[in-house]
Amino acid sequence: MMMRRRRGGLIGAAATTAVVVGTAGAVSGHQQQKAMERQQQMVNQQVEAPAAPAGPDYTVELEKLAQMKAQGIITEEEFQAKKKQVLGI
């Protein structure tokens, strides 16, 4: 009876396993690199596009000046001058 020789044998199976593991590792590494690049892009976009600065809040300061005028601490003329200064007029 003739014995049939199996292809590859133990060495062939080990080589196939090594190729599969190596390919899986390469794909996984590539996916991790892509994910890191996406995260970096998101961080860069956040840094490049800061929120618009809030405009100055004149109302608080004008209310304080109005209270000072009502209490007699400053005169009408002083109030008007300070109001123009606050508003940049």
Rosetta blueprint (number, residue, H / E / L):
1 M L
2 M L
3 M L
4 R L
5 R L
6 R L
7 R L
8 G L
9 G H
10 L H
11 I H
12 G H
13 A H
14 A H
15 A H
16 T H
17 T H
18 A H
19 V H
20 V H
21 V H
22 G H
23 T H
24 A H
25 G H
26 A H
27 V H
28 S H
29 G H
30 H H
31 Q H
32 Q H
33 Q H
34 K H
35 A H
36 M H
37 E H
38 R H
39 Q H
40 Q H
41 Q H
42 M H
43 V H
44 N H
45 Q H
46 Q H
47 V H
48 E H
49 A L
50 P L
51 A L
52 A L
53 P L
54 A L
55 G L
56 P L
57 D L
58 Y H
59 T H
60 V H
61 E H
62 L H
63 E H
64 K H
65 L H
66 A H
67 Q H
68 M H
69 K H
70 A H
71 Q L
72 G L
73 I L
74 I L
75 T L
76 E H
77 E H
78 E H
79 F H
80 Q H
81 A H
82 K H
83 K H
84 K H
85 Q H
86 V H
87 L H
88 G L
89 I L
